[in-house]
Amino acid sequence: MRTAIGMAVVAALAAIGTQAAVAQTPIPSEPANAVNLVDGLEGVFGTHAARRSGARGVCAAGEFVGNKAASAISKASAFSGKPVPVTLRFSVGGGNPNAPENGKGVRGLAAQFDLPNGEQWLMANISAPFFTAATPDAFLAFLEARKPDPATKKPDPAKIAAAAAKYPDFKPQMEWVAKTGVPASYAAVNYWSTNAFKFTNAAGKTQFAKWMFLPVTGQEFIPDDKLATYAKVFLEDELKGRVAQIPVEFDMVLQLAQPGDPTDNATVAWPDDRKKVVAGRLKVTAVTDKSTCDGINFNPLVLPTGIEGSDDPLLAARAGSYAVSQARRLAK
């Protein structure tokens, strides 16, 4: 009996010690920067030749025709009303190049607009109105908490809980993913910028806005009871077939901020009643070879005249980490 009691006490003390150690570990372990954010992604998903985020994906080509009504908001040449070529990349969220496509999670739509006079507009949008975390430090904490333990090969639940307690801004995207179905197509789901940007028109008037890409034919989700009938890899072939049969188009919609709407926190969606302006239409014309988009890092701060980044700290963090990720890919 004494032995059993003693063993129970030892186990309890060990558990308390483990919890205390987790509680005393800084979250994150150091301030975030471009290098340790990419290290964090590699810690969760491993090191491979693919992108560190959105590792599984497909390239496509298209064109964008801006709506002149949007020129009242921004003088960017994208809104001239003339078609501009666009290089696209659709992806499954996360850094696993073998991620199953019939599982829950965000999808990505990245784009490079090749504008007149050598200007470019790069962006990376996701199928949720919220980013994972509000700040670079919070995102690093999110990643560090999910790094698999060498002994168990799984993340430590205590570390995940501690990070979530410190950073409640993880919650909006996680709840969104949990309640949202699995997209049946890259072409049939909404995409959001999540970050805010500052738009300036020809008269010098400024307006903060976020954007969305909304499929013209609406969203399509796989019923939960049908997920097992889908192959783990189907999105590229589905997109090829769809583009060959019907127009694949998205309306780009600007959501305009009102005073007091946060421009520095991508985990907070603005109220749905904010004014929206259809800024143009994106048409996907072909699925293309991976070489057409693999060399693009989709830096969200490569912007045309008339559009600037906001005070959201994630924008600079994303730009820097995308560059580090690209350098590591090219070095392979």
N, C-alpha and C positions, 0 to 999 in steps of 0.2 A: 504493500500500500504506500509506504513511504517513498519507494522508488518511483511509483507511478505519479505520486503527487510532485515529487522533485522534478521529474521529467516535464510535467505540465507547467511548473513554475519556470523552468529553464526555457521552454518553448514560448511562454508568454513574454518573458523578458526579452527573448530574441526578437519576437515580433515588435515589441515596443521599441527596441533598439533600431530595428529596420525602419520603422515609421519615423523615428526621431532623425535618423540619418537622412531620409528623404526630405524631411521638413527643413533640415539645416543646409541642404544642398541648394546653392543659388539657382534660381529659375529666371532666365537662362543662366548658363554657367559663366557667360561673359557678354558684354554688349554686342549686339548683332552688327555684322558687316557683310560685304558681298561674299567674302571667302567662306566665313563660317556658316552662312545660310546655305551655300551650296554643299559644304561639308555635312550640314544637317540633313539635307535631302539624300546625300549618299549614305549617311548613317542609317536612314530608314529603308531606302530602296536598293542599296548596293551601288557599286561602280560598274558602269557599262558604257557602251558606245553611243547610246541614245541620249536625248535631252534629259536633263535632270528633273524637269517637270513637264507633264504632258508627253511622256516618253513614247507612248503608242499613238501614232497618228497617221494622217494621210494628207498629201498635198493636193491642191486644186487651183484652178484658174477661174477668173471671173471678171466682171466689170461693175463699176459703180456709177450711177447717174445721180448727181446731187439735185436736190429740189431748190429752186431759186428762192423759195420762201425762207430757207435756212440762211440765206445770205444776209437777212436782216439781223441774224444772231452772230454770224462769223463771216469775215472776208476771205476765209480759206478757199482756195481754188477748187477744192473738192465739191463745193456747192455751186459751181458755175452753170450746172445744167448740161454739161458736156460729159460723155462717157470717159472714164479713166480705167486703165487696166489694174487689176488687183490680183496679187498672189496670196493664196489662202492656205491655211493649215488647220484641219480639224483634228481633235485629239481627245483621248480619255485622260481624265485628271490623274495626277500622281506621277511618281517616277519609276513605275514598273513597266518596262517595255513589253511585258507579257500579260498585262492586266486584262482580266476577262471583260468583254464588252457587254455582257448580259448582267452586269452587277451594278449596284447603286454607286453613285458618285457623280462629280461634275464632269461635263464635257467642255471642250474648249474650241473657240473660233478665233484664230489669229489671222491678221491681215496686214499686207503691205500695199498701200495705195501709191501708185507711181504717177505723180501729179506733174503738171506742166513746169517747165523751167528747172527740171531736176529735183524738185521737192519730193519728199516722201512723207507718208503718214503711216506709222506702225502702231499696231495695237494687239492686245491679247485679252480676249473676253472669255467669260465662263458662264455656264448655264445655271447660275445662282446670282441673286441680287446682292449677295454678301461675299466678301473675301474671307479667308480662313481666320485672320487675326487683324487687329487694328493697327499694330505697330510692328516694326522689324523685330524688336526684342520679343514681343509676344509670339511672333511666328517662329522665331528660333526656339523659344520654350516649347511650342507645340511640337516641333520636330524632335528636339532632344528627348522629350518625354516618350516619344514613340520609337526610339531606337531600340531594337531588340536586345534583350539581355543575352550576353554570350553563353550563359549556362542553359537558359530555357529556350533560346532562339525566339522569344516572344517579348513584346513590350511589357514593362513593369506596370501593373494597374495602379500601384501607389503613386508612381511618378506622373502618370496621366491624370490622376485625381488631383494631385497637388498643383499641377500646371493649370488645370481647369478651374480650380478654386482661386488661383491668383489672377487668371485672365478669363473672366466671364464672356469676353468678346468672341471666344471660340464658339459659343452656343448658337448664334443665329444661323451660320452656314450648316452646322451639324444637324440642327433641327430641320432645316430646309431639305437637305439631302435625304434625311430619314423619311420625310413625308411625301417626297416627290418620286414619281415613278421613273423607271429606266427608259431613256429615250429609245424609240424604235429606229431612229435615223439621226445622223448628224444634221440633216436638213429640216428636222421637225421638232426643234426645241428652241426656246428663247435663250439669248445670250446677253449678258450685261457687262458694261465696263467696270463696274463696282467702284472704281475711283472717279472723283470729280475732276473736271478740267475747266479752265477759264477760256471763254470764247470772246473774241473782240470783233466788232463789225467795222465797216469802212468809216463810220463816223466816230470811232473810238469808244463806243459804248461797250461795256463788258457785262458778261453774264456767265455765271457758273452753271454747268450742266453735267449730267451723266448721259450715257447713251445705251440703247438697247438695239439688238437685231432680232426682229420678230418674223418668223416664217410666214409668208403670205398665205400658205395653205393651212396654217395652224399647227399646233403641237400634236405629237403622237407618242404615246407611252405604251410599253408592253404591260399587259395585265400581270400581276404578281404570280398568278397560277399558270402563266404561260412562259415564265422566264426560263424554266428548265428545258423547254423545247427549242430555245435559241442556241445557236453555236456560240462558243466563247469568242469567236472572231467572225463578225458579220458586217460591221459598219462600213468598211471600205467598199465591199461588193454591193451593198445596198445602195450606197451613194452613187456608184457607177451606174447601176441600173436605173436609178431615179433620174439622174441627169440625162440619160439617153431617152427617157420616155416623156418627161414633163418638165416644165420650167421650174428650176429651183431658185427661189428668190426670197430675200429678206427685206423688210422695210427697216431702215435705220431711223430710230425715233430718239429725239433729244428730250430729256426730262429736265425742265428748268428749275433751278433752285430759287427759293424765296429767302429773304433775310432770316437768319437763324438756322437754316439748314446746314448741318455740318459738312464741310468740304475736306476735312482731314481725317475721316474715319470711314473706311470702306466696309465696316461691319454694320453700319447703320443705313438702312434704306430710307430714302425720303418718302414722305407721305404720298400715297398713290394719286391724290387729287392735284398734285403739282402739274402745271401746264406742260403738255407734250406737243412737240412739233415733228412732223415727218420730214426728215432731212434728206432722204434719198432712198434709192433702191439698189441693193446688191444682188447681182445675178451670178450664180455659179454655172459656169459653162462647160467645165471638164474636170475630171479627176486626172491628175498628172503624176509623172515620175517623182520620186522623193527628192531627186536632185534639184527640183525647181524651188523647193522651199527650205531644204535642210540647212542652207547657208545663212538663213535669215534669223536673227535673234529676237525679233519682234519687240524691241526696246520701246516701252510705252511713252518715252520722252522724245522720240523722234517725231516731231509734230510740224505741220505746215504753218506758215504765217497766218495768224488769226486764231490759233489755238495754242494754249500754254498749259503746263502742268499746274495743279493746285498746290495747296500746302499739305497734302497728304504725304506723310513720310514714306509710305510704301512705294511711291512712284520712283524715287531715287534708289531705294533698296532693290526694287525689281530691275531697274536699268543696270545696276552694278552686278547683281547676281546673274542676270542673263548673259552679261559679257563674260563673267568667269566661267559659267557653264559652257558657253560656246567655245572658249579657249581650250577647255579640257576635252571637249568633243573633238575639236580639230587636231589635238595633240595625239589622239588615239591612232 
